[in-house]
Amino acid sequence: MACSPSVEEQKNTIARLEQKMSEQKKVSGLATSDSALTSQMITTYLEYASKNPDDTISAVFLFKAGNLANQRGDFHTAEKSFEKLIEKYPNHPDAPTALFLLGFTFENMKGDQKSAEKCYRKFLETYPNHPRAFEVRYSLENIGKSAEELLRNIQPKDSIPS
């Protein structure tokens, strides 16, 4: 039976993959690298977090996995990554942003306004003084509104329609 990699070996693997992704982004100029490398990176982050739940770096890796998954359009993996971070590491500095991104993903990527509203309300209950609270309140007040409705709300009331 083979031994599983040590924590240091796992971290070294992640560092190598992150370096490779960074190099590819510099060459291609794209926000994300090729999908095979991105998939490997997400899998490696999630495996580390699963195998090392007591290591606080696991919260960072869950956050990174969620962001990469969102960028790829893999909203299910993004959702699961952010939920795990929020549940397991609620006091981690990335937890509020993960909760906001979870709500944003539900609202804008999955079209699930009810789940988005639930995330936004939980954010405001849990992190009422967070710098993103204003943004979350705005999102909650405007959930489900069309772009046209939002534009009408910001136009001066005495302006002449064109």
C-alpha positions, 0 to 999 in steps of 0.5 A: 500500500502506497503512502499518501504524500506528506503535507509538505509534498502536497503544498509543494505540488500546489506551489508548482501548479500555481507557478505553472498557471501563473506562467501560462497566464503571462504567456496567454494573457488570459485570466485562466489557464488551460482547462486541464491545468485548471481542473488539476489545480481545483482537484489538488486544492480540494484534496488538500482541504479534505485531507488537512481540515485542521490546517488553516491554509485549507480555507485559502485553498477552498477559496481558490478552488471556488474562484477557479471553478466559478471562472470555468463555469463549474458553478456546482464545484464553486458552490460546494467549495464556498459552502465548505469554507463558510461552514468549516472556517466561519472566522477565516478572513475569506469566509465573508467574501466566500459567502458574498460570492456564493450569493452572487453565483446563485443570483447571477450564474445559476438564476437561483434568487431564493438561494442568493437572498438567503446567502445575502441575508446570512452575510448581513446577519453574520458580518454586518460591519464588513466592508462588503455589507453595502454591496450585499445590501444593494444586491439584496434590495435589487435582486431579480430586477432587470438592467432596465429597472436598475438604470431607471432607479439611478437616473435623476427623477427630473431628467427628460427621457431620450 
